[in-house]
């Protein structure tokens, strides 16, 4: 989820009965990012997603 759409995602999670649903956030926009920038965003999303799934 890009930072630009966080509020919409939070609202949808509440509407769908899952308030506080966690999702990985990355910078915005992605449409103008370079290939290297997209790779960096993807790595960050994976790291953040992994952190949500594997809690110590």
C-alpha positions in Angstrom: 0.0 0.0 0.0 1.4 3.4 -0.9 1.3 6.1 1.7 -1.2 8.1 -0.4 -3.9 5.4 0.0 -3.4 4.5 3.7 -6.5 6.4 4.8 -8.6 4.7 2.2 -7.3 1.2 3.2 -7.9 1.9 6.8 -11.5 3.0 6.1 -12.1 -0.1 4.0 -10.7 -2.4 6.7 -13.2 -0.8 9.2 -16.1 -1.1 6.7 -15.3 -4.8 6.1 -15.2 -5.5 9.8 -11.4 -5.7 10.3 -10.4 -2.5 12.0 -6.7 -2.3 12.6 -5.8 -4.7 9.7 -2.1 -4.4 9.1 -0.6 -3.8 5.7 2.9 -2.9 4.5 3.3 0.7 3.5 5.7 2.1 0.9 6.3 5.5 -0.6 4.2 7.2 -3.2 4.1 7.4 -6.2 5.3 4.2 -7.8 4.3 5.2 -11.4 7.3 7.6 -11.7 9.8 5.4 -9.9 12.8 4.0 -11.7 13.4 0.2 -11.9 15.9 0.5 -9.0 13.4 2.6 -7.0 10.7 0.0 -7.5 13.1 -2.8 -6.5 13.9 -0.9 -3.3 10.2 -0.3 -2.6 9.5 -4.1 -3.2 12.3 -5.0 -0.8 10.9 -2.7 1.8 7.4 -4.1 1.4 8.7 -7.6 1.8 10.7 -6.7 5.0 7.7 -4.9 6.5 5.3 -7.7 5.6 7.7 -10.3 7.0 7.9 -8.3 10.3 4.1 -8.3 10.5 3.9 -12.1 10.0 6.9 -13.1 12.2 6.7 -11.5 15.5 9.3 -12.4 18.1 
